[in-house]
């Protein structure tokens, strides 16, 4: 599974990584944390820019692929959850996370990221978000046959997506909750971080049924299904694409959200 994840999951455009480094004012030698390094796709891009990375991931097989790929010259790997791994406070210029921050307990994630950052440091979150395609209604219907929670899934066109993001930019956790479709918003995040900035790069692609299914099979929603439900979903999704001519065109947005840590409040002195 780890090898499949590494093979089919997309990397991030160099321009987006450069934008993150520019916003965070990083130079060669800057020290950063990566939350959920996975197989090291973003990690490698950070190392290429001369950054020293403390890479955190709870998945031993994923992290092993990253370790083999990158070595440990500029990377220090921490096997464990972000909640549990001990890292030095106010020691990092940036906290990065690529399609992983929503897996961290939001009661911990935002506050811990802020504590790790030096004054002026930045949080940089990356993900891929999708625009609607003409196959979305049938695609969603297939998922809803095997996964009860899919009943709440909705498709969003680009205008809805970005209007919703802009409306939430004052609180980075609300914005990230909107983009990731996970309930991870916390009001205190607005006090910890400045208003968020959004950068998005559109990516157009055409995939066969097998290519689309290979990506679906690495998703957490698919992995949680039992074998029979996986088989049924494979059949339904393959039929949707084959009935549409054997290929599906889609547009996704490689998306970067950045927010700078606010100055720590001074505790009031005694009476």
N, C-alpha and C positions, 0 to 999 in steps of 0.2 A: 504493500500500500504506500509506504514512504517513497519508493522509487517511482510509482505511478504518479503520485502527487508532484514530485519533482519534474517529471516528464511533461505533464499536461498543464500545470498551472503557469500563468503568464508572469513574466518579469515586468518591471516598471520602466517606462521610457527614461532614458538618461536625462532628458530635459527636466523631468519631474524631480528626479533625485538632485539635480543641480539646483533647482528652485528651492528645495528643502534646505540644502546646505547654505544657499545664499540668504534665505530668510533667517536661518539660525545663526548666521555669521560664523560659519565653521571654516577653519583652516586645517591644513595638514597637521596632524598631531592632536587635533581636538578629540576629546574623549566623549563617547556617546554610549547610551544603552539602547539595545534593540529588544523589544518585548515580543516574544514569539518568533524567533529567527527561522523556525522551520528548517528547510533544507539549505538555507543560506543564500537565496537569490538576492534579496536586498542587502544582506550582509556583504556579499561580494562587491556590490556597487559602492558601499560605504568604504570598504577596504581599498578599492581602486582609487578613491579620493584621499587616501592617506589618513583616514580616521582610525582611532583606536576604539574598538567595539567590545563592550561587555554584552554578549549575546545570551539571552535567557530563553529556554524552551523546556516544557515538561516532557516532550516526546523524545525518548532516547534514540529511536531509529531515525527520526528526522534530523536530530542534532548530529548524529554520526555522519550522515551524508554531508552536512555542512562542514563538519570538521575535516573530512577527507578532501573536500573541495578547496578549503581555504587554509588549512593548517592553523597554527595558533600564533603566528608572528605578530599580527595586529588584532587578533581576536582572543578574548577570554570567554570560554563557554561556561555557562551555569546551567546545570540540568535541574530543573524544578520549575514550579509555578512562579510567576512574578510576585504573587502575594507572599510567598515563603522565602524566596531568595534574598539573602542579605547583601545590600549594596551600600556604599558610602554615601552619606547625605551631602547634598550640595557639592557634588564632585564631578558633575557632567554638564557638558555644553548643550546637549540635546537628548531627548528621549524619542526614539523612532519606534514605530510598529506598523507592520504591513499586513492587513487583513487578519489581525489577531487581537487587537485591543478589546474587542467586544467580548472575548472569552474570559477576561479578567473580572473579578468581582468588582462592580462599580463602587462599592463601599470602600474599596481599597485603591483602585486603579488611579483615579484622578489625584487624590491626595498624595499617594506615594510618588507618582511621577513628578509632582510639584516639589516634593521634598528632595528628590535626587538632583534637581537642577540647580546650577549656580545662578546667581542673580543675572537676569537677562537671558537665561537659557530658554530653549524652545521645545515644545512638544510638536512632533511631526508624524501625522497619521496618514497612511496610504491605503487605498483599496481600489477595487474595480466595481463600478456601479453600471447598471444596464439601462438602456432606453427600451421602450416597448418595441416588439416586432409583431408582424401580422399573425404569428403563430402563438402568441401569448395565451389567448383564451383556451386553446386546445392543450397547450403545455401545462397550464395551471389545472385544467380538468383532470389530466393524467395524474398529477401529483395528489390531487384531492381524493382520488380513488384509494390511495394507499397510506396517506399521512393526514390524520385529522387536523393537525395544526395548519395545514396548507389552506384550510378554509378561510383563514384570515389573511393570506397572502394577496397582495394587489400589485398590479403593474402600474408604473408611473411613466408618463412621457417626459421628455427632457424639460419642458417648461415647468411642469409640476415638480419635478425633481429639484431643479435649481431655485425655483421660487421658494420652495420649502426650506432649502438649505440656507438661503439668504435670510429668511425670516428668523432663523435660529442661530445666526452667527455670533450673537453676543454671549452665548454660553456654548463652549466647544463640546460639552457632553451632550447637549440637546441636538446640536448639529450632527455629531457622530452617531447618535441614536437614530436620527432620521435617515442617514445614509446607509447604515449597517442593518437597519430594521431590527434592532435589538433594544430592549428596554434598559438602557444604561445611563440615562440622563440623571444628573444630580445638581440641585441648585447651587451647591457650594463650589462647583467647578467654575462658575462665573466669577467667584471671588479669588480663585487660585490662578486663573489664566485670563489674559486679555481677550478681546474679541478675536474670533478666528478669521483667517484668510483662506480662501479656496482657490486652488489651481486645478484645472481639469484638461486632459488631453484626450480627444475622441479617437477611438480605435475601431475601424470597420473591418469586419472579417466575414468569411464564408466558410461554413463547416459542413462536413458530411454527417450522417447520422452517427457513425462510429466515433468521429471526433467529438461530437457533442456529448455522446454517452460517456466517453472516457473522462470528460470534465465533470459530468454529473456524478460519476462514481467516486469522485474524491471529496464530495460535499458531505458535511456532517449529517445532513438530513437523510441522505441516501445510506450512509454507513449505519445509521440507527435502525434501518428497516430490516426485518427478517428476510431470509433467502427467498421465500415465495413472493413477498411484496417487491423485492428488488427485481425478480424475474418479470413480474407483471408490469412494473414501471418501465423496465427496459423495452418490453414489447410495445407498450403504448407510445412511448416517446419515439421509438424507431419508426412506428407507423405514421406518426404525425409528420415527421420529416420526409419520409418516403412518399407520402401522399402529396407533399408540397413540391415534389420534383427531386428529392434526394439530397438537397442542400438547403441550409438556412442561412440567411444573411442577417447580421446583427451589428449594432453599434453599442459599444461599451465606452465608459469614460474612466481612464486611469486618473485617479483623483487624489490630490494632496490637500490636507487640512493642517494648518499650522496655527499655533497660539503661543504667545510668550508668557512665561511665568511672571506673575505680579510680585512686586516687592513684598517680603514677609512683613506682616504687621508687627509692630513693636508691642510687647506686652506692657500694660500700664504698670508703673512702679507703685510701690506701697503708698498707703494713705498719707 
